[in-house]
Every structure is written in structure tokens, then in C-alpha cells.
Amino acid sequence: MSREKLTFAMGCFWGPQDRFSRIPGVTRTEVGYSGGEAESPTHRQLNGHSEVVEIEFDPDQVTLEELLERFWSSHNPSTIEGYKPEDSRYRSLLFYRNEQQRAVMERVQRKMTEQGLSSQATDLQAVQPFYPAEEKHQYYEEKQRKKKFGFGRL
């Protein structure tokens, strides 16, 4: 079984990790930091990095295009959580791993723009080092549900 990866930023990483981890075909998710220049960022000291979600998925079950459509329909890249797009912590950003991924991202971005979504505020960049976030940030939303209701994934 083949697996692919997608790394993206769309605001605070807690909600996107929770939503994307429940998509059939997504086999793993992890939150972290990427897109900056400094090594070993932390949640308190991002040094130009963004909060990102890295997902692994089975392309036989869910396509990159389907995930990208979910990405753009799940947030407004122009105003993420009240922050301006140039705020590196909370920006709309897609990382491509190869030219094939980049071409799909550009095609879906045009499609979303034609449908009236402000997808042009999303930056596309070649994949950069991924630094996993601290354990307390991994599956944060699920942990909160477990504390409050006694169960995790819905």
C-alpha cells in the first residue's frame, strides 16, 4: 500500500489536525512547525515558522485533490483567525514534495478561486524541514474531548 504526505498551514494547528485525522484514508497526522529558517522552533519561539499539520494518506482511499479541496473550503486564507496573512504563525501555506504535487496544488488553487474562495492568499513552497510540536499539542482537540466527555475521535 502506497502512502503520500501533505504538509500545510491554515491557522492554529489543533483544529485542522482534528478534522483531517478523521478523513477516511488519512493514516497519520502530526502537528509541528515549518517554513522558517531557525532550527528547533518551539510553540513559544517560532522564529519565522508556521504552525503546520503533516498528514500521511493512502491515495487509493483519498486523493490529494480531495484533501486540497477540504483544505481551502475549511478556512479563509485572507484572514486566518483574525491575523493578517503575513503573520508567519498563522498563515495559509502548502508545501509540495515534488513537481506533481505542485501541479495538483496549482490546479486546485485555480479551481477554488474560480468557485469564489480566496485561495490566492495561500502560498505554495517546496517542502522544508518539519519540526514536531511538543507532545501536549499533538491531538489536542481529541485530548480535550476525552477530558470533557470521556471519549476521543467522533
C-alpha positions in Angstrom: 0.0 0.0 0.0 1.5 3.4 -1.0 1.4 6.4 1.2 1.9 10.1 0.4 2.4 13.1 2.7 0.9 16.6 2.7 2.1 19.4 4.9 0.1 22.6 5.3 -0.6 25.6 7.5 -4.1 27.1 7.9 -4.1 28.8 11.3 -3.8 27.1 14.7 -2.9 23.5 14.1 -5.2 21.9 16.7 -8.5 22.1 14.7 -7.0 21.1 11.3 -5.3 18.1 12.8 -8.5 17.0 14.4 -10.6 17.5 11.2 -8.1 15.9 8.8 -7.3 12.9 11.1 -10.9 11.8 10.8 -10.9 11.7 7.0 -11.1 8.1 5.7 -7.8 7.4 4.0 -5.7 9.7 6.3 -3.5 7.2 8.1 -1.4 9.6 10.4 -1.3 13.2 11.4 1.2 15.2 13.4 1.4 18.9 14.2 4.6 20.9 14.1 6.4 23.8 12.7 7.9 24.6 9.3 8.5 27.4 6.9 11.0 29.4 8.9 14.8 29.5 9.0 15.7 28.8 12.6 16.3 25.2 13.8 14.4 23.7 16.6 11.4 26.1 17.0 9.0 25.7 19.9 5.4 26.9 20.4 6.7 29.9 22.4 9.5 30.7 20.0 8.6 30.0 16.3 11.3 32.2 14.8 9.5 32.7 11.4 8.0 29.2 11.3 4.2 28.5 11.0 2.1 26.0 12.9 1.6 23.2 10.4 -0.1 19.8 10.1 1.7 16.9 8.4 -0.6 14.2 7.2 0.1 10.8 5.7 -2.6 9.4 3.5 -3.4 6.5 1.2 -4.1 7.9 -2.3 -6.2 4.8 -3.1 -8.7 6.0 -0.4 -8.4 9.8 -0.6 -6.8 11.8 -3.3 -4.5 14.8 -2.9 -7.1 16.8 -4.8 -9.8 15.9 -2.3 -7.6 16.9 0.6 -6.7 20.2 -1.0 -10.4 21.0 -1.6 -11.0 20.3 2.1 -8.0 22.5 2.9 -9.4 25.5 1.0 -13.0 25.0 2.0 -12.1 24.8 5.7 -10.5 28.3 6.1 -10.3 31.8 4.7 -6.6 32.3 3.7 -7.0 36.1 3.7 -7.9 36.4 7.4 -6.9 33.4 9.5 -8.3 33.7 13.0 -8.1 37.5 12.8 -4.4 37.5 11.8 -3.0 39.1 8.6 -1.6 36.6 6.1 1.9 37.9 6.6 1.9 36.7 10.3 4.1 33.6 9.9 2.5 31.7 12.8 -1.0 31.7 11.3 -0.7 31.8 7.5 -2.1 29.7 4.7 0.7 27.7 3.3 1.1 24.4 1.3 4.3 22.5 1.0 4.9 20.4 -2.1 7.3 17.5 -2.2 7.6 17.2 -6.0 6.5 18.8 -9.2 3.5 16.6 -9.5 2.2 17.7 -6.1 2.9 21.3 -7.0 0.9 21.0 -10.3 -2.1 19.5 -8.4 -1.9 22.3 -5.8 -1.9 25.0 -8.5 -4.7 23.3 -10.4 -6.9 23.0 -7.3 -6.0 26.5 -6.3 -7.3 27.9 -9.6 -10.4 25.8 -9.3 -11.1 27.1 -5.8 -10.5 30.7 -6.9 -13.0 30.2 -9.8 -15.5 29.0 -7.2 -15.1 32.3 -5.3 -12.8 31.1 -2.5 -9.9 33.4 -1.7 -7.3 30.7 -2.3 -4.8 33.1 -3.9 -3.7 34.2 -0.4 -2.2 30.7 0.1 1.5 30.4 -0.6 3.0 27.3 -2.2 6.5 26.4 -1.2 8.9 23.5 -1.6 8.8 21.2 1.4 11.1 22.4 4.3 12.2 20.7 7.4 9.3 19.7 9.7 9.8 20.1 13.5 7.3 18.1 15.5 5.4 20.2 18.1 5.6 19.4 21.8 3.6 16.3 22.9 0.9 18.5 24.6 -0.1 19.9 21.2 -0.4 16.5 19.4 -4.1 15.6 19.1 -5.0 18.5 21.4 -8.7 18.6 20.4 -9.1 14.9 20.9 -7.5 15.1 24.3 -9.9 17.9 25.3 -12.9 15.8 24.3 -11.6 12.9 26.3 -11.2 15.1 29.4 -14.7 16.7 29.0 -16.8 13.8 27.6 -14.7 10.7 28.2 -14.2 9.8 24.5 -11.9 10.9 21.7 -12.5 10.7 18.0 -16.0 11.2 16.8 
